[in-house]
Amino acid sequence: MKPLFVGAIVFVCTFLGAQFGMWLSAALPKHHLDDQSKDSIRVGIGLIATMTALVLGLITASAKSSYDTVETEVRTTATEILTLDRLLARYGPETGAIRVTLKRSIEQRVDAIWPQASSPRAQVDPSASLSAPEALLEQIRALTPYNASQQAIQSRALELCETLLKVRWMVVAQANQSIPLPFLVILLFWLTITFTSIGLFAPKNTTVVAVQFVCALSISSALFLVLELNEPFDGLLKVSAEPMLYALAHINL
């Protein structure tokens, strides 16, 4: 689900929940809201509010950790690409075609993940980017080293290719994480109940309504940010393409 859409739903439900609580305060008989009733309700709502705060804290920490992992893996990939290119250049002129394949695979990757960051010449079939790393690996395996130095470079290049393949799938797995819908529904239910109880005991004036509006906006924006962090290659908090663009610019054929 889109983060903005979910954030809007959370805002509407929480704010309207607070207004419903204020309406309920006037509609209920007075003995339903005496001191003992208020104390009992506050204990129950306090428990729900505590659980909600803990869950929000946990999913925020998890989303930030996942986002940071993807960002680190992108930087690591860019570094290993440059290292691989330098190794191939040192191997000799027979790796020229392999370096061309490497550069094209990076262009395809950047175009698939960050289409607005790539140049017009890098517009390619996205399906081709899936087979490019495997093709690169096979080309390096097909090399015939003529001395110990070339053999060592080939072995190191193969190790880097294997690492790049693993990192690619790790990034894909991290980028496709999402919060399950039932979890969001339950969390929204808890938040709505909490805001309803806030309205239930709140005085009826414009200042209170304004504060409830700000509180609902704050909670919904927090969930919006969590969902944005779960989509590191889309939305407002997109992982930067600069490391990959830097690597691409420094592959000099």
Stockholm file with secondary structure:
# STOCKHOLM 1.0

chainA/1-253         MKPLFVGAIVFVCTFLGAQFGMWLSAALPKHHLDDQSKDSIRVGIGLIATMTALVLGLITASAKSSYDTVETEVRTTATEILTLDRLLARYGPETGAIRVTLKRSIEQRVDAIWPQASSPRAQVDPSASLSAPEALLEQIRALTPYNASQQAIQSRALELCETLLKVRWMVVAQANQSIPLPFLVILLFWLTITFTSIGLFAPKNTTVVAVQFVCALSISSALFLVLELNEPFDGLLKVSAEPMLYALAHINL
#=GR chainA/1-253 SS CCHHHHHHHHHHHHHHHHHHHHHHHHHSCGGGGSHHHHHHHHHHHHHHHHHHHHHHHHHHHHHHHHHHHHHHHHHHHHHHHHHHHHHHHHHCGGGHHHHHHHHHHHHHHHHHHCGGGSCGGGCCCTTHHHHHHHHHHHHHHTCCCCSHHHHHHHHHHHHHHHHHHHHHHHHHHHHTCCCCHHHHHHHHHHHHHHHHHHHHTSCCSHHHHHHHHHHHHHHHHHHHHHHHHTCTTSSTTCCCSHHHHHHHHTCCC
#=GC SS_cons         CCHHHHHHHHHHHHHHHHHHHHHHHHHSCGGGGSHHHHHHHHHHHHHHHHHHHHHHHHHHHHHHHHHHHHHHHHHHHHHHHHHHHHHHHHHCGGGHHHHHHHHHHHHHHHHHHCGGGSCGGGCCCTTHHHHHHHHHHHHHHTCCCCSHHHHHHHHHHHHHHHHHHHHHHHHHHHHTCCCCHHHHHHHHHHHHHHHHHHHHTSCCSHHHHHHHHHHHHHHHHHHHHHHHHTCTTSSTTCCCSHHHHHHHHTCCC
//
